[in-house]
Amino acid sequence: MKLKNILFVVNDIEKSKEFYRSLFGLEVVSDFGQNVILTEGLVLQEKKIWEDFIEKAVAIGGNDAELYFEENNIDGLLNVLDNSNFSIEYLNKCIEHDWGQRVIRMYDPDKHIIEIGETMEYVARKFLKSGMTVEEVTKKTRMPYSQVELIAQNQI
């Protein structure tokens, strides 16, 4: 068995399709009107049809889960978000964790949390280029020594 998709219930499927297409580059794989499958395994389902399927009312945007994306050009992404046609609501616009990874947390139009973070390989390379040793990068990032060593040798 393998996980195939993640489904988000949305109020306005067209708005959500455009949000994920324009800001995250996801494309429509299949469009069934009230149900849309996007690349990367994200499925959007209109709230009304979802409530009909499960025969229960739905409260979306519960702050109990997130979609996680990786992007190494955080400053460029912030520029795209700030200049998009969407009113972006941030949980945190950009923070740097103590292990060195910069992340953005925001809501999609239906209050689902999205996190975008730098890859840890990118973070390790940034520290190595700054002159930190493999041991220092391992301690700072909490990555395995062997993985940081491979990054230092440009094998990852």
Summary of the structure (lengths in Angstrom):
residues: 156
radius of gyration: 18.7
end to end distance: 29.1
largest distance: 58.6
contacts: 401
relative contact order: 0.13
helix: 37%
strand: 27%
